Amino acid sequence: MSYISCNNFSTSHGVFLASIAKIVEPSYYQEDVKDPHWQKAIAEEIHALEENQTWTIEDSLSKKKPINSEWVYKVEH
């Protein structure tokens, strides 16, 4: 089992390290959609993509080749 020792840090820094160490980043969409915090993050990201006109929805019969995309689940500190 791994652990983080905060013995050599100030109390406030130790509290900060403990708070970020307990955050679990989901590995799969099925995990992600169950958490309200990740649901909010996904909704905000989709909203930003739409506002920036990052993508368009095209008829699947068009001659344009679709590109793949994927979500990367990372917590920004």
N, C-alpha and C positions, 0 to 999 in steps of 0.2 A: 504494500500500500504506500502511495506517495503522500507527502504532506509538505506544507510550507511552514517553516519556522520563522516567526517574526521577532525573535529574541533580540536581534541586533538592530532593530529599527525603532524609531520613535513610536509612541502610542498611536498618534494620528496616522502615521504611515502604515503601521501594522493593521489598523482598522481598515484602511483603504485596501491593502493587499488581501485581507480576509474577505472583503466584500466582492472583489473581482474574481477571487479564486473560486468562489462558490457558484459563479455563473456558468451554466452549461449551454453550449451552443448546440443546437439541434443538427443532426446529421442527415435527416430525411424530412421531406415535406410532411409526412404523416405525424411526426413529432411536433413540427413547427405550428401547424394549424390548430393544435389543441391549446396553445398558450396565448392568452389575450395580448401580451406584450408583443409577441412576434406577429400576431394578426394585425395589430396596429402598424407595426413596421412595414409589413408587406403592403398594406393599404396605402401608406404614405409613399412608398417606393413606386407603386403603380401609378399613383396620382402624379408624382414628379415626372415619370416617363411620359404620361399622357400630356401634361402641361408643356413639356419640352418637345413634343411631337417626335419622340424618339422612334416610334414605329407607326405603321399603318396596317390596317386589316385589309387583306386582298382576297379576291375570289380565288379559290383553290384551282380553278381552271385557267388562271392567267399563266403567262409564259415565264413569270418571275419565279426564281428558285428560292424557296424559303430558307432562312438560316436558323440554326439551332441556338438556343440560349438556355441558361440554367441559373438558378439562384445559388448564391454563396452565403451561407449563414455565418456572420461574424459580428461580434459585439465590438463597437468602437468605444474605447476608453479615453 
